[in-house]
Amino acid sequence: MLTSLSLKFCFMPFEILLPITNALRLTKNLVKLDLSNNGLKRGPAKFVLNALEVNTSLVDISFHGNFLDDGFAEDLSYVLQ
């Protein structure tokens, strides 16, 4: 079972990120996800946040080193509530 996934420095295009976010909605085993240093911006990163609203098993996620703004921080705080 996959419990930890590091995708840092992958610079995934949206076409690759979308299936990953869809899988996040379904997985119950993944507890750690590292998406750091991928050049993510708020729009594509919001798809990850939407998946996190459904996924309750993920407890550690990293967005370090992406191009995320204060608006993303607000979106993230809403999801974490």
matplotlib code that plots the C-alpha trace (Angstrom):
import matplotlib.pyplot as plt

x = [0.0, 1.2, 1.2, 3.7, 4.2, 6.9, 6.3, 8.6, 10.5, 8.2, 6.8, 3.6, 1.4, -2.3, -3.1, -1.0, -2.1, -5.8, -5.7, -3.6, -6.2, -8.9, -7.0, -6.7, -10.5, -10.5, -7.4, -7.7, -4.1, -2.1, -1.1, 1.8, 2.1, 4.9, 4.1, 6.9, 8.8, 6.5, 5.7, 2.1, -0.1, -3.4, -5.7, -4.3, -3.5, -7.1, -7.9, -5.7, -7.6, -10.9, -9.7, -8.6, -12.1, -13.1, -9.9, -9.7, -6.7, -4.0, -2.4, 0.8, 1.0, 3.7, 3.2, 6.7, 8.4, 5.4, 4.0, 1.1, -0.3, -2.3, -5.5, -4.3, -3.5, -7.1, -8.4, -6.1, -7.3, -10.9, -10.1, -8.3, -11.2]
y = [0.0, 3.4, 5.7, 8.4, 10.0, 12.6, 14.5, 17.4, 19.0, 17.2, 20.4, 18.6, 20.1, 20.4, 17.4, 15.2, 17.0, 16.5, 12.6, 12.8, 15.0, 12.6, 9.7, 11.7, 11.7, 7.9, 6.9, 6.0, 4.9, 8.0, 10.0, 12.1, 14.0, 16.3, 18.7, 21.1, 23.0, 22.2, 25.8, 25.4, 28.4, 29.1, 27.8, 24.3, 24.0, 24.6, 21.2, 19.6, 21.5, 20.4, 16.8, 17.4, 18.3, 14.7, 12.9, 12.6, 10.3, 12.7, 14.4, 15.8, 17.8, 20.1, 23.0, 24.5, 26.4, 26.9, 30.2, 30.3, 33.6, 34.9, 33.8, 30.2, 30.6, 31.6, 28.7, 26.3, 27.7, 27.1, 23.4, 22.9, 24.0]
z = [0.0, -0.9, 2.1, 1.1, -2.3, -3.3, -6.5, -5.9, -8.8, -11.3, -12.8, -13.8, -16.4, -15.5, -17.7, -15.3, -12.1, -12.8, -12.6, -9.5, -7.8, -8.9, -7.3, -4.1, -3.8, -3.8, -1.8, 1.8, 2.4, 1.4, 4.4, 3.1, -0.2, -1.3, -4.2, -3.4, -6.1, -9.0, -10.1, -9.1, -9.2, -7.4, -10.1, -10.6, -6.9, -6.1, -7.7, -5.1, -2.3, -3.7, -3.5, 0.1, 1.0, 0.3, 1.4, 5.2, 5.4, 4.1, 7.1, 5.7, 2.4, 1.2, -1.2, -0.5, -3.2, -5.5, -6.9, -4.5, -3.3, -0.3, -2.0, -2.0, 1.7, 2.3, 0.3, 2.2, 5.6, 4.5, 3.6, 6.9, 9.0]

ax = plt.figure().add_subplot(projection="3d")
ax.plot(x, y, z, "-o")
ax.set_aspect("equal")
plt.show()
